[in-house]
Amino acid sequence: MPQPKPIYISPATRYQNAALNYYLELTGSPYLHYGYWEPLPVCQNDLTIAKLRTAQEAYTVKLFSFIPAGTNTVLDVGCGIGGNAAYLKERGFTVEGLAPDPFQQQMFVERTNGQVPFHLTRFEDFPQNHSYDLILFSESSQYMAADDLAQGAARLLNGGGYLLLADMIRTDGKYNEGIFSNCHVSSVLHDALTQAGFSLVKTEDISAQVAPTIDLGIANFRTFGLSTIKYIANLLAIAVPPIYHFLRWIFNRWVKNLIVEGLEARKIFDKHLCYQIQLWQLSKKDHENSSPTA
Ligand SMILES: C[S@@+](CC[C@H](N)C(=O)[O-])C[C@H]1O[C@@H](n2cnc3c(N)ncnc32)[C@H](O)[C@@H]1O
């Protein structure tokens, strides 16, 4: 398979890519989203990677139940490794994917048998070639500024076209530091989309069905992550005490707080965020004003 053409990828995006690739390794799934747990887990034993994969399939089905009839062309922004795009393609949509990660590009091309075009770029840098009926942001909105998202989508959509977004959203604008602080503040996102000419057609809060994935992550980290860290620390303390003391210092200085916060992730989510699916429609008039050919 030909190698993707190299593009400049900023260090921040490379950190995000590394985290997403780690998530892929852990789940072994074609999706990078949280999933939709239905039925909800009733006990700790229900929190398994196998059930997460089932939840991820259910999320995709749920998401696509929001696509309005008559939609044909779809731009899947932040398409990951192609789970959603393959699902759409199989259902007769004309799809294109976009993400700033050569590794995802490779996996995407394999998953979609090379039949779905992939654009190796950030959404913010995506040049306009043609317009789409619907732009999908399946858990990718949190990686870009609200204005870039709203104005970029308005520029790329046909008049009357749709923007379908599913993501964690901050309900508390004062929560602005920590694990989920890159998620949009609800009112800021709403204002950016309204100003770009969109109106909200439909929304659903699926926080309860998404949250078990956070619980699963915490449970697995407690069981495997912490015990592995302790084991490696014990080995180092026996074998190379100076390195152990140095790493312990680094751990206490930079890593410990991150771990404490990670273990609190469910409480932070419940207190400051929600997870919503939102369907927005672009008015025909606003599109005519923003279109270069108008
Ligand atoms: C959590 S994953 C979601 C993947 C996929 N949509 C899904 O539902 O499984 C976030 C995606 O957004 C992409 N992404 C990050 N920054 C982006 C940007 N500036 N423009 C477009 N996509 C971006 C990531 O590379 C990744 O594909």
The ligand as a MOL file (V3000), in Angstrom:
LIG
                    3D

  0  0  0     0  0            999 V3000
M  V30 BEGIN CTAB
M  V30 COUNTS 27 29 0 0 0
M  V30 BEGIN ATOM
M  V30 1 C -12.2890 10.2990 19.5880 0
M  V30 2 S -11.8060 10.1370 17.9260 0 CHG=1
M  V30 3 C -13.3420 9.7720 17.1350 0
M  V30 4 C -13.1590 8.9160 15.9090 0
M  V30 5 C -14.4270 8.5390 15.1400 0
M  V30 6 N -15.1740 9.6940 14.6940 0
M  V30 7 C -15.3160 7.6480 15.9490 0
M  V30 8 O -16.4440 8.0250 16.2480 0
M  V30 9 O -14.8880 6.5090 16.2530 0 CHG=-1
M  V30 10 C -11.4290 11.8060 17.4340 0
M  V30 11 C -11.0450 11.9550 15.9820 0
M  V30 12 O -10.8620 13.3530 15.6950 0
M  V30 13 C -9.6500 13.4930 14.9590 0
M  V30 14 N -9.1640 14.8730 15.0830 0
M  V30 15 C -8.4040 15.4390 16.0540 0
M  V30 16 N -8.1560 16.7390 15.7710 0
M  V30 17 C -8.7880 17.0050 14.5950 0
M  V30 18 C -8.8980 18.1700 13.7690 0
M  V30 19 N -8.3340 19.3210 14.1100 0
M  V30 20 N -9.5890 18.0720 12.6030 0
M  V30 21 C -10.1770 16.9100 12.2520 0
M  V30 22 N -10.1200 15.7750 13.0020 0
M  V30 23 C -9.4300 15.8200 14.1590 0
M  V30 24 C -8.7550 12.4200 15.5300 0
M  V30 25 O -7.6310 12.1650 14.7080 0
M  V30 26 C -9.7510 11.2790 15.5740 0
M  V30 27 O -9.9020 10.6960 14.3090 0
M  V30 END ATOM
M  V30 BEGIN BOND
M  V30 1 1 1 2
M  V30 2 1 2 3
M  V30 3 1 2 10
M  V30 4 1 3 4
M  V30 5 1 4 5
M  V30 6 1 5 6
M  V30 7 1 5 7
M  V30 8 2 7 8
M  V30 9 1 7 9
M  V30 10 1 10 11
M  V30 11 1 11 12
M  V30 12 1 11 26
M  V30 13 1 12 13
M  V30 14 1 13 14
M  V30 15 1 13 24
M  V30 16 1 14 15
M  V30 17 1 14 23
M  V30 18 2 15 16
M  V30 19 1 16 17
M  V30 20 1 17 18
M  V30 21 2 17 23
M  V30 22 1 18 19
M  V30 23 2 18 20
M  V30 24 1 20 21
M  V30 25 2 21 22
M  V30 26 1 22 23
M  V30 27 1 24 25
M  V30 28 1 24 26
M  V30 29 1 26 27
M  V30 END BOND
M  V30 END CTAB
M  END
